[in-house]
Amino acid sequence: MPKHSMVKILGICGSPRRRSAYTALQAALEAAEKSGEAVQTELVELRGKNIHPCVHCNQCLQKGSDACVVFQDDMTPLYQKFYEADGVILVSPVYEMNITAQTALFMDRFRSAWRKGVQDPEFFVRKVGAGIVVGGTRNGGQEMAVNAINNFFLAQGMTLCTGGNGMYTGAMLWNPGDGSTLMDDPEGMQNAAILGKKIAIMARVMKEADLWNLSN
C-alpha cells in the first residue's frame, strides 16, 4: 500500500464558552483522525481572542498581502493555519438564529484571502470546508447559522463538504439553551462524527487528485 501524504484538518470553534459546540467539534476531529492513515487535526478556539472587525479598507489587497496589514491581533497567526489546512471545520453555537460574533469576526477578516485565489486558482479549490452548529432548541436557527458558515467557504472558492443522509448542509445539533453542560443529542453527535470522517476523506481526495488547470 502506498503511503499517503499528511492531511491536515483544522477545527475552529466560534463559541465564547467551552461547552456543547466545543464537544461537537471534538467528536468531528476524533472521527477525522480515525478515518485513515496520516490525518492530523488541530482545534483552535476563538473564545478570549482579540480579533478586530474588518473595516474593508483594502490595504491588504493594495499591498499584496494575504493577511490583514492594519491590525496585528490574535487573527494574524490564524491565517497561516487556515491556508495550510486541507480541510476546515467551522463550528458555532446559534445566537439569535445565526452564528456568534466571534465566528463572524473570524470570517469577515478574510478579505485578504482573495489574493490567494488570484495568484493560484486551484489553491482554495483543493480545500474542503464543513460547518457544525448547535442550537438551544431543536428548531432554533440551525439551518440559517450553518448556511452562513457554508457561504463563507463558498466565498473563498472552497469545496463544500456536507453530510447527506438527512444533514444536507452540515451537522446541526440541539442542546438545552439554559446554560447547562448537558449534550443530550446522540444523533447529532453521530452526525458530527460522520461529517468529520467525510471531510478527512474528501480532503485527501482533493489533495492527491490531479485537478484541471482553472487558468486555461
Z-matrix of the N, CA and C atoms (Angstrom, degrees):
N
C 1 1.459
C 2 1.527 1 109.80
N 3 1.327 2 118.60 1 128.79
C 4 1.454 3 120.18 2 179.05
C 5 1.519 4 110.95 3 -70.56
N 6 1.315 5 115.88 4 146.97
C 7 1.447 6 120.09 5 178.99
C 8 1.523 7 109.73 6 -82.01
N 9 1.326 8 114.67 7 137.69
C 10 1.452 9 120.11 8 179.43
C 11 1.524 10 110.08 9 -90.32
N 12 1.318 11 115.67 10 152.30
C 13 1.456 12 120.20 11 172.48
C 14 1.517 13 109.07 12 -73.16
N 15 1.315 14 116.77 13 158.61
C 16 1.453 15 121.59 14 -176.59
C 17 1.520 16 111.12 15 -67.05
N 18 1.322 17 116.00 16 132.82
C 19 1.462 18 122.67 17 173.53
C 20 1.527 19 107.88 18 -104.29
N 21 1.325 20 115.85 19 129.00
C 22 1.462 21 120.95 20 -178.94
C 23 1.522 22 110.45 21 -106.75
N 24 1.329 23 115.21 22 124.15
C 25 1.460 24 121.58 23 177.39
C 26 1.529 25 108.07 24 -114.01
N 27 1.324 26 115.32 25 119.95
C 28 1.462 27 121.72 26 -179.63
C 29 1.524 28 109.78 27 -101.99
N 30 1.317 29 116.67 28 124.58
C 31 1.451 30 121.83 29 175.71
C 32 1.519 31 109.95 30 -105.57
N 33 1.327 32 116.92 31 127.65
C 34 1.465 33 121.78 32 -178.01
C 35 1.520 34 108.35 33 -119.75
N 36 1.317 35 116.55 34 119.78
C 37 1.455 36 121.94 35 -178.82
C 38 1.521 37 109.47 36 -101.46
N 39 1.332 38 116.74 37 117.42
C 40 1.451 39 121.77 38 -178.21
C 41 1.507 40 114.02 39 -95.24
N 42 1.315 41 117.19 40 23.33
C 43 1.466 42 120.83 41 -179.96
C 44 1.525 43 110.70 42 -92.31
N 45 1.333 44 118.23 43 139.43
C 46 1.467 45 120.15 44 175.04
C 47 1.523 46 112.65 45 -77.19
N 48 1.333 47 116.88 46 -2.64
C 49 1.464 48 121.39 47 178.00
C 50 1.525 49 109.34 48 -131.45
N 51 1.309 50 116.06 49 151.74
C 52 1.463 51 120.59 50 177.61
C 53 1.524 52 108.36 51 -91.49
N 54 1.327 53 115.12 52 77.61
C 55 1.460 54 120.42 53 -176.40
C 56 1.527 55 110.03 54 -129.16
N 57 1.309 56 116.35 55 -124.08
C 58 1.463 57 121.14 56 -168.66
C 59 1.529 58 113.68 57 -67.06
N 60 1.340 59 117.81 58 -42.89
C 61 1.464 60 119.78 59 -179.77
C 62 1.530 61 110.48 60 -63.42
N 63 1.313 62 116.24 61 -38.96
C 64 1.461 63 121.57 62 177.50
C 65 1.533 64 110.22 63 -62.41
N 66 1.337 65 116.27 64 -42.26
C 67 1.463 66 121.48 65 179.79
C 68 1.527 67 111.16 66 -63.32
N 69 1.337 68 116.50 67 -41.65
C 70 1.462 69 120.46 68 179.16
C 71 1.527 70 110.93 69 -65.15
N 72 1.318 71 116.58 70 -39.31
C 73 1.467 72 120.34 71 178.77
C 74 1.517 73 111.08 72 -66.18
N 75 1.327 74 116.99 73 -40.42
C 76 1.457 75 120.35 74 176.89
C 77 1.533 76 110.92 75 -57.62
N 78 1.334 77 116.28 76 -43.85
C 79 1.466 78 120.45 77 -179.69
C 80 1.523 79 110.81 78 -62.37
N 81 1.332 80 116.78 79 -40.40
C 82 1.461 81 120.68 80 -179.75
C 83 1.525 82 111.32 81 -66.25
N 84 1.315 83 116.60 82 -43.16
C 85 1.470 84 120.07 83 -178.81
C 86 1.525 85 111.79 84 -69.14
N 87 1.322 86 116.69 85 -36.81
C 88 1.466 87 119.87 86 177.21
C 89 1.530 88 110.34 87 -63.37
N 90 1.330 89 116.49 88 -40.49
C 91 1.464 90 120.01 89 178.01
C 92 1.519 91 111.01 90 -67.27
N 93 1.321 92 117.02 91 -35.71
C 94 1.463 93 120.74 92 177.84
C 95 1.523 94 110.41 93 -62.71
N 96 1.325 95 117.11 94 -41.89
C 97 1.460 96 121.28 95 -179.78
C 98 1.525 97 111.52 96 -64.95
N 99 1.328 98 116.55 97 -32.46
C 100 1.465 99 120.99 98 -177.61
C 101 1.530 100 112.42 99 -86.44
N 102 1.337 101 117.04 100 -1.39
C 103 1.455 102 120.33 101 -174.47
C 104 1.524 103 113.33 102 -73.28
N 105 1.307 104 116.81 103 -20.21
C 106 1.459 105 119.81 104 -178.58
C 107 1.513 106 110.43 105 169.46
N 108 1.336 107 115.64 106 -176.14
C 109 1.454 108 120.35 107 -178.00
C 110 1.523 109 111.57 108 -73.96
N 111 1.308 110 115.48 109 154.07
C 112 1.461 111 123.36 110 171.55
C 113 1.528 112 113.20 111 59.01
N 114 1.347 113 115.73 112 52.20
C 115 1.456 114 120.88 113 173.51
C 116 1.526 115 108.00 114 -120.03
N 117 1.320 116 115.60 115 123.11
C 118 1.463 117 121.88 116 -179.27
C 119 1.521 118 108.62 117 -114.34
N 120 1.328 119 116.81 118 132.16
C 121 1.458 120 120.60 119 -179.67
C 122 1.525 121 110.68 120 -121.09
N 123 1.309 122 114.77 121 154.53
C 124 1.467 123 121.35 122 175.10
C 125 1.515 124 108.55 123 -143.90
N 126 1.323 125 116.79 124 136.51
C 127 1.459 126 122.67 125 178.91
C 128 1.515 127 108.99 126 -110.16
N 129 1.321 128 116.51 127 123.62
C 130 1.459 129 123.33 128 178.64
C 131 1.524 130 108.72 129 -117.74
N 132 1.329 131 116.17 130 129.73
C 133 1.461 132 120.80 131 176.59
C 134 1.528 133 110.09 132 -101.05
N 135 1.311 134 115.74 133 138.02
C 136 1.466 135 120.58 134 176.50
C 137 1.528 136 111.58 135 -88.50
N 138 1.304 137 117.68 136 -13.21
C 139 1.465 138 120.76 137 -178.23
C 140 1.527 139 110.56 138 -62.08
N 141 1.319 140 114.71 139 135.86
C 142 1.457 141 120.08 140 178.23
C 143 1.510 142 114.68 141 78.10
N 144 1.325 143 117.54 142 -2.41
C 145 1.464 144 119.69 143 -178.79
C 146 1.532 145 110.84 144 -86.79
N 147 1.309 146 115.01 145 145.70
C 148 1.464 147 121.82 146 177.87
C 149 1.526 148 108.37 147 -92.04
N 150 1.319 149 116.04 148 99.39
C 151 1.469 150 121.95 149 179.70
C 152 1.520 151 108.15 150 -121.33
N 153 1.308 152 115.95 151 114.54
C 154 1.463 153 121.53 152 -177.15
C 155 1.527 154 110.18 153 -77.45
N 156 1.328 155 118.75 154 143.11
C 157 1.463 156 120.07 155 176.83
C 158 1.525 157 111.04 156 -63.65
N 159 1.323 158 115.82 157 143.77
C 160 1.456 159 120.91 158 174.46
C 161 1.528 160 109.20 159 -67.97
N 162 1.325 161 117.18 160 135.48
C 163 1.470 162 121.46 161 178.55
C 164 1.531 163 111.36 162 -105.49
N 165 1.331 164 116.18 163 5.69
C 166 1.466 165 123.05 164 175.41
C 167 1.535 166 111.73 165 53.11
N 168 1.343 167 114.98 166 44.28
C 169 1.464 168 120.15 167 179.91
C 170 1.528 169 112.23 168 -81.61
N 171 1.340 170 116.46 169 -14.65
C 172 1.466 171 123.51 170 179.47
C 173 1.530 172 113.63 171 66.44
N 174 1.320 173 117.01 172 16.21
C 175 1.466 174 119.56 173 177.12
C 176 1.529 175 111.00 174 -62.99
N 177 1.336 176 116.70 175 -34.64
C 178 1.465 177 120.45 176 179.16
C 179 1.529 178 110.78 177 -61.04
N 180 1.330 179 116.23 178 -42.68
C 181 1.467 180 120.49 179 -178.94
C 182 1.522 181 111.09 180 -72.42
N 183 1.318 182 116.97 181 -40.23
C 184 1.459 183 120.77 182 -179.04
C 185 1.524 184 112.06 183 -66.50
N 186 1.334 185 116.13 184 -30.40
C 187 1.459 186 120.34 185 -179.04
C 188 1.524 187 112.24 186 -99.00
N 189 1.311 188 117.14 187 5.14
C 190 1.460 189 120.59 188 174.99
C 191 1.511 190 114.43 189 68.83
N 192 1.332 191 117.09 190 34.69
C 193 1.464 192 120.65 191 -177.94
C 194 1.524 193 110.42 192 -107.73
N 195 1.344 194 116.43 193 143.08
C 196 1.454 195 120.04 194 175.73
C 197 1.529 196 111.83 195 -94.24
N 198 1.345 197 115.90 196 14.64
C 199 1.463 198 122.69 197 174.41
C 200 1.525 199 108.07 198 -140.42
N 201 1.313 200 116.27 199 159.15
C 202 1.460 201 120.52 200 179.64
C 203 1.530 202 110.44 201 -60.80
N 204 1.317 203 116.73 202 133.87
C 205 1.465 204 121.26 203 -179.82
C 206 1.529 205 111.52 204 -104.90
N 207 1.323 206 117.06 205 -3.48
C 208 1.474 207 121.00 206 -176.87
C 209 1.519 208 111.13 207 -94.77
N 210 1.331 209 116.31 208 -43.99
C 211 1.468 210 120.38 209 -176.46
C 212 1.526 211 109.97 210 -112.46
N 213 1.305 212 116.39 211 119.49
C 214 1.454 213 122.74 212 173.37
C 215 1.520 214 107.29 213 -99.93
N 216 1.322 215 115.84 214 93.24
C 217 1.459 216 120.72 215 -176.30
C 218 1.526 217 109.23 216 -134.84
N 219 1.330 218 117.01 217 -158.77
C 220 1.466 219 119.99 218 -176.15
C 221 1.527 220 113.07 219 -72.32
N 222 1.321 221 117.24 220 -7.67
C 223 1.459 222 120.46 221 176.45
C 224 1.524 223 111.05 222 -77.66
N 225 1.317 224 117.03 223 -27.50
C 226 1.464 225 121.70 224 -172.54
C 227 1.528 226 112.95 225 -52.36
N 228 1.350 227 120.83 226 -51.19
C 229 1.469 228 119.28 227 -179.41
C 230 1.528 229 113.80 228 -72.80
N 231 1.331 230 117.28 229 -15.15
C 232 1.465 231 119.63 230 -178.07
C 233 1.519 232 112.43 231 -74.52
N 234 1.333 233 117.04 232 -25.27
C 235 1.458 234 119.35 233 177.69
C 236 1.529 235 110.90 234 -57.37
N 237 1.327 236 116.05 235 -50.07
C 238 1.453 237 119.95 236 -175.78
C 239 1.520 238 111.61 237 -65.20
N 240 1.346 239 116.59 238 -38.58
C 241 1.458 240 119.72 239 177.21
C 242 1.529 241 110.26 240 -60.11
N 243 1.318 242 115.93 241 -42.21
C 244 1.459 243 121.30 242 179.71
C 245 1.528 244 110.71 243 -65.79
N 246 1.323 245 116.96 244 -45.21
C 247 1.463 246 120.97 245 -177.80
C 248 1.525 247 112.34 246 -66.51
N 249 1.333 248 117.13 247 -31.13
C 250 1.460 249 121.14 248 -178.34
C 251 1.529 250 112.74 249 -82.65
N 252 1.318 251 117.63 250 -16.35
C 253 1.463 252 121.49 251 -176.79
C 254 1.532 253 110.82 252 -76.80
N 255 1.327 254 114.92 253 143.88
C 256 1.465 255 120.64 254 173.57
C 257 1.527 256 110.84 255 -87.98
N 258 1.316 257 116.21 256 -27.61
C 259 1.455 258 122.00 257 177.41
C 260 1.517 259 109.73 258 -140.63
N 261 1.331 260 116.85 259 143.58
C 262 1.456 261 122.00 260 -179.59
C 263 1.525 262 109.13 261 -128.90
N 264 1.326 263 115.96 262 127.74
C 265 1.463 264 121.68 263 173.09
C 266 1.527 265 106.97 264 -109.51
N 267 1.312 266 116.51 265 118.02
C 268 1.455 267 122.11 266 -179.56
C 269 1.529 268 108.36 267 -108.45
N 270 1.333 269 115.80 268 125.13
C 271 1.461 270 121.39 269 -172.49
C 272 1.520 271 109.78 270 -122.72
N 273 1.333 272 115.48 271 138.53
C 274 1.463 273 119.68 272 177.89
C 275 1.524 274 110.63 273 -145.34
N 276 1.335 275 117.41 274 141.75
C 277 1.465 276 118.83 275 164.96
C 278 1.523 277 108.38 276 -69.17
N 279 1.317 278 116.87 277 163.73
C 280 1.455 279 121.21 278 178.06
C 281 1.530 280 108.78 279 -94.99
N 282 1.324 281 115.97 280 118.04
C 283 1.460 282 122.44 281 176.02
C 284 1.528 283 108.05 282 -115.80
N 285 1.313 284 116.86 283 120.91
C 286 1.466 285 121.57 284 179.09
C 287 1.532 286 111.48 285 50.53
N 288 1.333 287 115.01 286 44.99
C 289 1.471 288 123.10 287 177.69
C 290 1.531 289 112.53 288 63.91
N 291 1.334 290 116.99 289 29.76
C 292 1.457 291 119.95 290 179.19
C 293 1.522 292 108.97 291 -154.97
N 294 1.337 293 116.50 292 -174.42
C 295 1.457 294 121.82 293 178.58
C 296 1.526 295 110.40 294 -75.03
N 297 1.321 296 116.34 295 167.51
C 298 1.461 297 121.03 296 178.45
C 299 1.527 298 111.07 297 -77.41
N 300 1.325 299 115.47 298 163.78
C 301 1.464 300 120.31 299 176.92
C 302 1.520 301 111.03 300 -62.36
N 303 1.321 302 116.60 301 -36.81
C 304 1.468 303 120.30 302 179.46
C 305 1.530 304 110.86 303 -61.69
N 306 1.332 305 116.27 304 -42.81
C 307 1.458 306 120.45 305 179.19
C 308 1.524 307 111.13 306 -66.01
N 309 1.322 308 116.17 307 -42.03
C 310 1.472 309 120.33 308 -179.47
C 311 1.526 310 111.27 309 -64.89
N 312 1.328 311 117.17 310 -40.70
C 313 1.465 312 120.25 311 178.29
C 314 1.519 313 110.99 312 -59.84
N 315 1.328 314 115.63 313 -44.38
C 316 1.462 315 120.85 314 179.52
C 317 1.529 316 110.67 315 -59.66
N 318 1.313 317 116.74 316 -48.70
C 319 1.463 318 120.53 317 -176.38
C 320 1.524 319 111.34 318 -66.72
N 321 1.326 320 116.98 319 -39.93
C 322 1.466 321 120.32 320 -177.10
C 323 1.525 322 113.33 321 -65.10
N 324 1.316 323 117.21 322 -21.57
C 325 1.464 324 120.26 323 -177.03
C 326 1.530 325 112.71 324 -82.35
N 327 1.326 326 118.61 325 10.05
C 328 1.459 327 121.07 326 -178.71
C 329 1.519 328 112.83 327 -98.06
N 330 1.317 329 117.46 328 23.65
C 331 1.457 330 119.95 329 173.33
C 332 1.532 331 110.04 330 -57.35
N 333 1.323 332 115.69 331 -38.90
C 334 1.466 333 120.95 332 -177.09
C 335 1.523 334 113.03 333 -67.71
N 336 1.336 335 117.48 334 -19.11
C 337 1.467 336 120.58 335 -177.37
C 338 1.522 337 112.34 336 -68.82
N 339 1.332 338 116.56 337 -16.53
C 340 1.463 339 119.99 338 -179.70
C 341 1.527 340 110.73 339 -56.73
N 342 1.335 341 117.08 340 -36.55
C 343 1.457 342 120.80 341 -178.75
C 344 1.526 343 111.94 342 -64.83
N 345 1.329 344 117.63 343 -31.12
C 346 1.461 345 120.80 344 178.17
C 347 1.533 346 110.91 345 -58.66
N 348 1.327 347 115.02 346 -45.22
C 349 1.448 348 119.17 347 -178.80
C 350 1.509 349 113.15 348 -70.11
N 351 1.321 350 116.96 349 -28.24
C 352 1.461 351 120.75 350 177.66
C 353 1.527 352 110.15 351 -71.58
N 354 1.329 353 116.25 352 -43.87
C 355 1.457 354 121.09 353 -178.79
C 356 1.526 355 112.12 354 -69.72
N 357 1.341 356 116.89 355 -36.45
C 358 1.457 357 121.54 356 -178.71
C 359 1.534 358 108.62 357 -141.07
N 360 1.335 359 117.64 358 97.05
C 361 1.471 360 120.58 359 -176.61
C 362 1.520 361 114.54 360 -58.21
N 363 1.340 362 117.20 361 -20.77
C 364 1.462 363 119.54 362 -179.49
C 365 1.522 364 112.99 363 -94.48
N 366 1.342 365 117.55 364 -2.12
C 367 1.470 366 119.90 365 -173.34
C 368 1.521 367 111.59 366 -59.48
N 369 1.324 368 117.94 367 -52.13
C 370 1.458 369 120.67 368 -177.89
C 371 1.523 370 112.80 369 -85.39
N 372 1.329 371 117.17 370 -22.57
C 373 1.466 372 119.84 371 178.00
C 374 1.521 373 110.20 372 -60.00
N 375 1.321 374 116.64 373 -35.50
C 376 1.464 375 121.35 374 -178.88
C 377 1.523 376 113.28 375 -76.79
N 378 1.321 377 117.81 376 -10.22
C 379 1.468 378 120.99 377 -178.62
C 380 1.525 379 110.11 378 -95.33
N 381 1.318 380 115.14 379 145.99
C 382 1.457 381 121.57 380 -177.14
C 383 1.525 382 109.07 381 -117.29
N 384 1.325 383 116.25 382 136.42
C 385 1.455 384 120.94 383 179.71
C 386 1.515 385 111.94 384 -124.10
N 387 1.342 386 116.29 385 147.01
C 388 1.463 387 121.68 386 178.49
C 389 1.521 388 109.18 387 -144.05
N 390 1.321 389 116.11 388 148.89
C 391 1.455 390 121.14 389 -179.35
C 392 1.515 391 112.74 390 -118.72
N 393 1.329 392 115.28 391 144.57
C 394 1.463 393 122.56 392 173.94
C 395 1.527 394 107.22 393 -132.62
N 396 1.319 395 116.80 394 133.93
C 397 1.462 396 120.61 395 178.16
C 398 1.525 397 109.35 396 -132.14
N 399 1.337 398 115.26 397 151.60
C 400 1.462 399 121.38 398 178.79
C 401 1.519 400 108.34 399 -129.13
N 402 1.338 401 116.66 400 120.44
C 403 1.450 402 121.68 401 -179.91
C 404 1.517 403 112.47 402 -103.19
N 405 1.323 404 115.93 403 157.54
C 406 1.462 405 121.35 404 -179.52
C 407 1.511 406 113.56 405 -80.68
N 408 1.335 407 117.00 406 -12.56
C 409 1.454 408 122.25 407 171.82
C 410 1.523 409 107.74 408 -133.37
N 411 1.307 410 116.92 409 169.00
C 412 1.462 411 119.26 410 -175.78
C 413 1.521 412 112.02 411 -68.62
N 414 1.312 413 117.30 412 -25.55
C 415 1.462 414 121.43 413 179.25
C 416 1.524 415 108.35 414 -131.44
N 417 1.328 416 116.00 415 62.13
C 418 1.454 417 120.66 416 -171.73
C 419 1.508 418 115.66 417 -109.33
N 420 1.325 419 117.61 418 21.81
C 421 1.455 420 119.86 419 179.40
C 422 1.508 421 114.12 420 106.68
N 423 1.341 422 116.67 421 12.78
C 424 1.469 423 119.50 422 -178.90
C 425 1.528 424 112.77 423 -57.41
N 426 1.315 425 117.27 424 -42.17
C 427 1.463 426 119.10 425 -176.50
C 428 1.520 427 111.64 426 -65.94
N 429 1.329 428 117.11 427 -39.08
C 430 1.465 429 119.37 428 178.57
C 431 1.525 430 111.27 429 -67.83
N 432 1.328 431 116.34 430 -38.15
C 433 1.464 432 119.93 431 -179.56
C 434 1.531 433 111.08 432 -67.76
N 435 1.329 434 117.08 433 -43.53
C 436 1.464 435 118.57 434 -178.74
C 437 1.523 436 110.45 435 -70.60
N 438 1.326 437 117.76 436 -29.67
C 439 1.458 438 119.91 437 175.56
C 440 1.529 439 111.48 438 -65.26
N 441 1.331 440 116.83 439 -36.20
C 442 1.467 441 120.48 440 176.92
C 443 1.526 442 110.57 441 -62.36
N 444 1.330 443 116.30 442 -41.04
C 445 1.463 444 120.67 443 178.06
C 446 1.526 445 110.49 444 -66.76
N 447 1.321 446 116.04 445 -45.81
C 448 1.466 447 119.44 446 179.92
C 449 1.527 448 111.58 447 -61.76
N 450 1.325 449 116.71 448 -38.94
C 451 1.465 450 120.25 449 178.91
C 452 1.526 451 111.19 450 -63.67
N 453 1.319 452 116.92 451 -32.95
C 454 1.465 453 120.34 452 175.87
C 455 1.520 454 110.55 453 -62.61
N 456 1.326 455 117.05 454 -46.46
C 457 1.461 456 120.17 455 178.63
C 458 1.528 457 111.09 456 -63.60
N 459 1.316 458 116.19 457 -41.23
C 460 1.463 459 119.75 458 179.52
C 461 1.526 460 111.08 459 -65.25
N 462 1.322 461 116.97 460 -35.22
C 463 1.463 462 120.55 461 179.06
C 464 1.526 463 111.29 462 -64.36
N 465 1.329 464 117.37 463 -28.75
C 466 1.460 465 120.65 464 177.29
C 467 1.526 466 111.67 465 -82.00
N 468 1.343 467 117.08 466 -12.63
C 469 1.459 468 120.52 467 -176.02
C 470 1.511 469 113.08 468 85.97
N 471 1.337 470 116.46 469 19.27
C 472 1.458 471 120.44 470 -178.47
C 473 1.526 472 111.11 471 -81.08
N 474 1.324 473 115.28 472 163.16
C 475 1.452 474 121.55 473 175.66
C 476 1.520 475 108.56 474 -85.78
N 477 1.330 476 116.64 475 127.24
C 478 1.455 477 121.30 476 -174.10
C 479 1.525 478 110.80 477 -88.25
N 480 1.330 479 115.60 478 132.71
C 481 1.460 480 122.00 479 177.17
C 482 1.529 481 108.27 480 -106.59
N 483 1.313 482 116.59 481 118.05
C 484 1.455 483 120.98 482 176.36
C 485 1.519 484 109.44 483 -115.36
N 486 1.308 485 115.85 484 166.63
C 487 1.458 486 118.73 485 -173.52
C 488 1.511 487 114.93 486 -84.05
N 489 1.351 488 117.15 487 -33.38
C 490 1.451 489 119.18 488 -174.00
C 491 1.520 490 110.66 489 69.76
N 492 1.300 491 117.49 490 -176.05
C 493 1.471 492 122.74 491 176.41
C 494 1.532 493 112.14 492 49.25
N 495 1.330 494 116.20 493 45.67
C 496 1.454 495 119.95 494 177.34
C 497 1.507 496 114.38 495 100.16
N 498 1.338 497 118.76 496 -17.35
C 499 1.471 498 120.45 497 174.86
C 500 1.526 499 107.86 498 -115.09
N 501 1.319 500 113.97 499 76.20
C 502 1.451 501 121.13 500 -167.17
C 503 1.522 502 113.76 501 -68.90
N 504 1.323 503 118.20 502 -28.11
C 505 1.461 504 120.53 503 -175.60
C 506 1.517 505 113.28 504 -116.20
N 507 1.309 506 118.30 505 -2.13
C 508 1.456 507 121.93 506 -177.97
C 509 1.517 508 109.96 507 146.43
N 510 1.323 509 116.46 508 179.24
C 511 1.458 510 120.62 509 -179.50
C 512 1.524 511 109.75 510 -86.99
N 513 1.332 512 116.53 511 127.23
C 514 1.461 513 121.98 512 -178.80
C 515 1.521 514 108.82 513 -124.38
N 516 1.325 515 115.64 514 118.30
C 517 1.456 516 121.56 515 -174.37
C 518 1.520 517 110.96 516 -111.68
N 519 1.327 518 114.48 517 165.40
C 520 1.460 519 121.96 518 176.55
C 521 1.520 520 109.01 519 -125.18
N 522 1.321 521 115.33 520 136.88
C 523 1.455 522 121.42 521 177.87
C 524 1.523 523 107.54 522 -147.12
N 525 1.336 524 118.97 523 139.47
C 526 1.465 525 119.73 524 -178.34
C 527 1.526 526 111.94 525 -51.96
N 528 1.314 527 116.61 526 129.68
C 529 1.458 528 120.76 527 -178.01
C 530 1.508 529 113.50 528 -87.69
N 531 1.329 530 116.52 529 30.19
C 532 1.462 531 120.69 530 -177.51
C 533 1.523 532 112.77 531 -101.73
N 534 1.330 533 116.28 532 12.00
C 535 1.461 534 119.85 533 179.02
C 536 1.513 535 114.39 534 88.78
N 537 1.331 536 117.62 535 0.14
C 538 1.458 537 119.94 536 -179.48
C 539 1.522 538 110.06 537 -75.87
N 540 1.311 539 115.81 538 163.33
C 541 1.465 540 120.94 539 -179.83
C 542 1.521 541 111.50 540 -95.14
N 543 1.321 542 117.00 541 0.49
C 544 1.455 543 120.81 542 -177.84
C 545 1.523 544 111.09 543 -64.38
N 546 1.317 545 115.78 544 133.78
C 547 1.460 546 120.97 545 172.99
C 548 1.519 547 106.65 546 -119.98
N 549 1.322 548 115.67 547 87.59
C 550 1.456 549 121.08 548 -173.93
C 551 1.522 550 109.98 549 -104.29
N 552 1.318 551 116.56 550 58.66
C 553 1.454 552 122.00 551 179.85
C 554 1.526 553 108.56 552 -140.04
N 555 1.329 554 117.09 553 74.09
C 556 1.471 555 119.55 554 -177.41
C 557 1.520 556 113.22 555 -60.60
N 558 1.334 557 118.03 556 -36.25
C 559 1.466 558 119.86 557 178.86
C 560 1.524 559 110.66 558 -66.85
N 561 1.343 560 116.29 559 -40.32
C 562 1.452 561 119.75 560 178.04
C 563 1.518 562 111.88 561 -64.68
N 564 1.331 563 116.89 562 -40.42
C 565 1.460 564 120.30 563 178.00
C 566 1.523 565 110.99 564 -65.61
N 567 1.321 566 116.25 565 -36.93
C 568 1.464 567 119.66 566 176.56
C 569 1.525 568 110.27 567 -64.28
N 570 1.330 569 116.99 568 -40.30
C 571 1.463 570 120.55 569 178.33
C 572 1.523 571 111.56 570 -64.67
N 573 1.343 572 116.56 571 -37.65
C 574 1.463 573 120.12 572 177.07
C 575 1.525 574 110.33 573 -62.08
N 576 1.326 575 116.60 574 -40.32
C 577 1.462 576 120.80 575 178.72
C 578 1.530 577 111.09 576 -67.65
N 579 1.332 578 116.72 577 -40.77
C 580 1.464 579 120.19 578 177.72
C 581 1.520 580 110.16 579 -60.97
N 582 1.332 581 116.05 580 -42.95
C 583 1.460 582 119.87 581 -179.91
C 584 1.525 583 110.98 582 -65.16
N 585 1.339 584 116.71 583 -39.25
C 586 1.456 585 120.09 584 178.37
C 587 1.514 586 112.47 585 -62.29
N 588 1.324 587 116.10 586 -42.55
C 589 1.469 588 120.27 587 178.30
C 590 1.523 589 110.76 588 -65.50
N 591 1.326 590 116.02 589 -42.49
C 592 1.458 591 119.98 590 -176.67
C 593 1.525 592 111.85 591 -66.11
N 594 1.353 593 117.60 592 -40.38
C 595 1.459 594 118.51 593 -178.27
C 596 1.521 595 111.12 594 -67.15
N 597 1.328 596 116.94 595 -33.01
C 598 1.468 597 119.47 596 176.96
C 599 1.522 598 110.69 597 -65.85
N 600 1.332 599 116.71 598 -41.53
C 601 1.464 600 120.93 599 179.03
C 602 1.522 601 110.42 600 -66.26
N 603 1.345 602 116.49 601 -46.20
C 604 1.458 603 120.17 602 -179.96
C 605 1.523 604 111.97 603 -63.57
N 606 1.339 605 116.04 604 -39.13
C 607 1.463 606 120.08 605 -179.65
C 608 1.520 607 110.77 606 -63.64
N 609 1.331 608 117.08 607 -38.18
C 610 1.467 609 120.04 608 177.92
C 611 1.521 610 110.86 609 -66.76
N 612 1.318 611 116.47 610 -43.34
C 613 1.467 612 120.27 611 179.87
C 614 1.527 613 110.19 612 -60.43
N 615 1.334 614 116.51 613 -45.64
C 616 1.463 615 120.27 614 -178.18
C 617 1.517 616 111.66 615 -68.43
N 618 1.332 617 116.83 616 -35.99
C 619 1.461 618 120.00 617 -178.16
C 620 1.517 619 111.85 618 -69.44
N 621 1.309 620 116.45 619 -37.93
C 622 1.458 621 120.19 620 -173.64
C 623 1.529 622 113.91 621 -96.97
N 624 1.324 623 117.23 622 -5.60
C 625 1.460 624 120.53 623 -179.56
C 626 1.522 625 110.45 624 -79.31
N 627 1.312 626 115.66 625 149.83
C 628 1.453 627 121.52 626 172.56
C 629 1.524 628 107.54 627 -87.49
N 630 1.333 629 116.36 628 98.46
C 631 1.460 630 120.42 629 -176.67
C 632 1.517 631 110.49 630 -81.27
N 633 1.311 632 113.94 631 156.99
C 634 1.456 633 119.86 632 177.40
C 635 1.532 634 110.94 633 -66.21
N 636 1.288 635 116.86 634 157.81
C 637 1.457 636 120.95 635 178.61
C 638 1.531 637 108.49 636 -85.35
N 639 1.319 638 115.93 637 106.19
C 640 1.455 639 120.67 638 -174.42
C 641 1.525 640 112.43 639 -71.90
N 642 1.313 641 116.39 640 -15.22
C 643 1.475 642 119.14 641 -177.73
C 644 1.534 643 111.90 642 -78.73
N 645 1.337 644 117.13 643 -14.29
C 646 1.473 645 120.53 644 179.78
C 647 1.522 646 111.19 645 -78.51
